[in-house]
Amino acid sequence: MNPLENSAAPYLEVQNLVKTFGDDRAVDNISFGVPQGGFVTLLGPSGCGKTTTLMCIAGLHKLDAGEIRVGGTLYTSAARHVFLPPEQRDIGMVFQSYAIWPHMTVAENVAYPLEMRKVGRAEIDERVNQVLRLVGLGDMADKLATQLSGGQQQRAALARAIVSRPRLLLFDEPLSNLDLKLREQMRIELKRIQQEVGITSVYVTHDQSEALVMSDEIIVMSKGRIEQRGGPRDIYARPVNRYVSNFIGVANMLDGVVVRVTAPGRGEFEVTHGNARVLLPCRLGEGLGEGSSAVLSVRPEDVRATREDGGNPGFAGEVLQTIFLGNCLDCRVLWGTFEWKVLAHPRTWLRRGERVFLRLDPERSLAMKP
Amino acid sequence: MKIKAVPEKAAGSQPTRWAGLVTQENLITSFVGLMVAAAVFLPLLALIVGSFRVLDVLGFGSEWGLDNYREMARVSIIRAAFLNTFVISTGATILATLVGVSLAWLNARTNCPWRENLELLNLIPYFLSPFVGAIAWHNLASPQVGLLNNLARWLFGTTGHILDVDNIWGVIWVTAIFHAPLVYLFVVGSLRRMDPSLEDSARTTGAGLLRTTLTVTLPLVAPAILSGMIITFVTSSGEFGVPFKLGAPYGYPTFTTQIFTYAVGDDANYQMGAAMSMTLGIITALLVWVQRRIILPREYTTVTGKGFRPNIIDLGSWKWAALGYNLGYLFIAVLLPLGALFLVSLHKVWQGYLIPSQMTFANYERILFFWRPESIQPATNGIGNSFILAFSGATIAMILAIAMSYMIHRTKGFGSTMLDFLCVIPIGFPGIVLAMGVLIVYIQTPIYGTLWILLLAYITRFFPYGQRNTSSILLAISEELDQSSRMSGASWLTTLRRITIPLLKPGIFAGWVLLFIVFLRELPISIILYTAGTETLSVGIYYLQEFENESLTSTLGVIQSLALLICVYIFRRLAGREALTA
């Protein structure tokens, strides 16, 4: 296959996928593509349809409408009545419960996909050893699955998923059963191994920081639909709506009106909260013009709180609460009736009841459709 | 990187809408589903239809009508049978509940000595044959030849008798002691699984031990007790062996013994039998439905997977009284009857008292050495046939059970709900009712008069016992274990063989042995469906007590009980207590 052609068309193609359970449209007409070797994360709360989408790609669910292609091969199509059974899809999958078979040793678990592909015994042994070393279980081969810790089972499941060098790797919230420290460590490691083997991957999680750390591209889902897709930085900096902004990280959200467009994509935003009223220069999201009501989203780390008047006397508030978190100071500042979340430098010394001035960076204040 | 090519035809060809449905999984599961549905529904359908066909006076033809049901209300013996069945089931349920709940509480919640061993022993009566138990108690406490009555005459010089089990009270007594373990099973699990903090928090509010037990513990296990009571009532009303031995011959017929007289003999009237079976079946099925749909969902102490260590109450020196009580039950339910059977079996002719000089194993020789001319064929046939039936029946039933539980728990939609329902129906109908239906369906076919008809009826009636064993494990193991095998490239059948079945192994073994035990002692189905040559163990015992003497009957009873005890021991090594709850 011509590598140029390859890069032009996405390797995994999901088109107009619909999956219903009774009256519930779990996945409601979504489409996306993943380039070869790419790492895409489906992110959303439980019930948003991300796992159902994954199951449809795996062939463990039948879809009601749409098509799925991998590397140009049609895997499933509702309209054309094509359904490739899961075992013929050449996909590796890591499950939430790891699904390591308790009646087999680690090596037997990992060798299983190769046995199914009728690989010779000698080659199986060699590849199993190789992949176990890769995931850091080199000396665990003969342990029973039940003797492994959670993190080790996780590694074994990964080894089993990649040992046959499948076309596609699917991850269904693989880290959610691990404790926080281990989870943070495994994120990095999972990403390293995926990059090493270079298999196109789809990763499902509800954990936004996991998605930010690991993905080339994030697809934020809600109620069976795609809300936004883009690179991690892009999604963090330019959420398209209140839902995405809330889901990825924390944001101050203020309702108001765009009063003036100063330049393409730039404007002024008027916010009223109780007696407080302020005009803020900001970036404008798509589809906003003069007079449109909108939501202003500002990340807590993009708000500066100082004792000195920053030249905008109307924008002053009272410190309600400060929480020292080690690497930063989490403050709540009351302005009118609105409570600002502000992340300040840990060495900032703000006291409760103190009067402070808030300053925003117009480049990091984003007005978007409500 | 080498990537295994997926066949391009998937993309090229244009299969029809239905082609996608023809998979290994769908073919095999729908085949099994249809077979089981046919096996379960045909006999019931035959009963419904048959009960509305009225036999004409000459007994040659029949026509549609409600006369069977009118006849039931008119004939006084059927009215008596109905009343007797109700009295016996109620009495046995009350007695069995008192015994079962108290034993369960002593075992689960007190420091009664020797508890670990009593646990297994308390379940033994549940596995023995109540029919043999009735024979044993007849030997112990019939007015004339009862061992205990003779002992009393000899020791105290009493005249007449002090005990008499040849009446409705005897039926209640024997039914109750053999069904007490059923209530015990339901309650002991519930008591053990209870979160101790529920009681602890009651104690911290100032409630005393007695008050906590009455206001917290007992209400929490009430659904389990009620479940046990309903199932005991259903089982007692379907019980055939005990009333057949102790009730019917002494003027206390029950529904089951009446169905039996309509099913066999020269005056057989299948249509009347069907009408009576329907009546009994509808009542029992309704009760099982109530237990499953209304009481089971209200169980507060369902399995959470959490290992609770229940509060143990220190009985002080009363613990020895508790031990005595428990041993007393075991003495009455196991040791005394089996001992009496054994003593009787050693005499060539039983006259009601021991004659040490005449004790011999001759009876065992006549029953076990089937090649000898003096052997009793129906009895020796019975031993062989029962082992064949138990072995093949348990094997086939477990295969069905695996398929059924797989379909119920691993496929979604309408089909799995239907199948779940299919697995409950046989539990709702007493063996003799189902046998009556099987008889009507298959009497004209070549399988009548062979072991096949028995095998079919056994499996249809009892496969849910096996299904429960496999289902409970299937519920506990994640579906992802199967799915990851499919994703590894294994087909459905390979996944079943390499992953699902190996994981189910403990449940499969436990279910198999349980079914083996049930089939080895089965009476009500066998007695309706057997013909000369296809006798079973229990039918052999029936034959001996009808046409031979008490000693030979007891001998075969001892042999059956020993075989059952060995199986119980094996079962216990394989399975936990939970696997038993019917």
Interface residues (C-beta under 8 A of the other chain):
Chain A: A58 G59 L60 K62 V70 G71 G72 T73 L74 Y75 R80 H81 V82 F83 L84 P85 P86 E87 Q88 R89 D90 I91 G92 M93 F95 Q96 S97 A99 W101 P102 H103 Y112 P113 M116 R117 A157 R160 A161 S164 R165 P166 R167 L170 V197 G198
Chain B: M1 K2 I3 K4 V6 P7 E8 A10 A11 Q14 P15 T16 R17 A19 G20 T23 S478 E480 L481 Q483 S484 S485 R486 M487 S488 G489 A490 S491 W492 T494 R498 I499 P502 L503
